[in-house]
């Protein structure tokens, strides 16, 4: 009888695996071809959008300021993804969660195994931890 040992992946290898899988799912979902560098850019944009959401939660603002920042975030997101626009992506301005999301109905209909939050919204640039 032979004994097979299964190699356990290190934390870094697991994170790399999950990141690669998520990149593939983004590419399939939006018919695009982002790579690791693009995903890093998405994560930086996620951080920036989240910081903006915190700012808007704690400060007074005008509707013009909000619209300008929302356009900036969504244009930058579409630029990184290499798409013109997409009606299912949005900037979630609630600072308690991820900022760059995909509509829950679109995810339910098109990508059942996509990384999601408790509300079922797709998370564009999650931070994976092992």
Buried (B, 14 or more C-beta within 10 A) or exposed (E): EEEEEEEEEEEEEBBBEBBEEBBEBBBEBBEBEBEEEBBBBBBEBBBBBBEBBBBBEEEEEEEEBBEEBBEBBBEBBBEBBEEEEBEBBBBBBEBEBBBBBBBBEBBEEBBEEBBBBEEEBBBBBBEBEE
